Amino acid sequence: MKIYKDVSFIIAGQEVEVKTEDLVRMLKELNIENSFILLPQIDDIVDVMDLFDIGVVTSVSSETISRVLLEYMFLHKPVIGTRVNAIGEIIQSGVNGELVKAKDHMELSKKIIKILIDQSLGKAYGENSYRLYKKYYSEEVFYKNYIQIFEEITA
């Protein structure tokens, strides 16, 4: 059942675990290829990301830190991510977005629909994302923390 017919999903990046041809085949088999836009790896993707209503990170393994998640937060996006390593630490469920179990497509769809239905929730999540980004993950914060570590070591 299609609840939102005008929703588009954008997938960008280099092939790692899933080949583009396999992804295209899967989308056709599921009859959802018209809802997806597949882009190659783009050096400066920020302009594309800024078009998104929701930032989604569906990693299934090893995410030491998720740069794309931090970029979504910088752009004031509500975020949905899997509970994989740093993603589960950066997203504060119910504050700046929602967390889902890796590979749980039903839970993911419910969280996307939740934010699409409640646009004020999405806006609040987006503002909280930016606030958390500035407080914990901005360049200024990283710089300050590194200087503090170096000062402690060399004192």
Secondary structure, DSSP 8 states (H G I E B T S, - for coil): --S-TT--EEEES--SSS-HHHHHHHHHHTT-GGGEEEE---S--HHHHTT-SSEEE---S--S--HHHHHHHHTT--EEEESSTHHHHHS-BTTTEEEE-TT-HHHHHHHHHHHHH-HHHHHHHHHHHHHHIIIIISHHHHHHHHHHHHHHHH-
